[in-house]
Amino acid sequence: MWEELGISGGTAIIILIALYFIVKWAVKNGVKEAYKDITGKKTAEDTEIEMALGLDTKDK
């Protein structure tokens, strides 16, 4: 299948790995956004990032 498109096996594996991480990132962000919408709270990860950057950590 990939050869018909002119893509070698190694290139196909790299493409599939990249797609895996893109989908993983998108799902993680979607879950975080849904959590914020449902509970109205920030996630622990967001709070840690804000503390590291010295930003205001109060829920808005």
Buried (B, 14 or more C-beta within 10 A) or exposed (E): EEEEEEEEEEEBEEEEEEEEEEEEEEEEEEEBEEBBEEEEEBBEEBBEEBEEEEEEEEEE
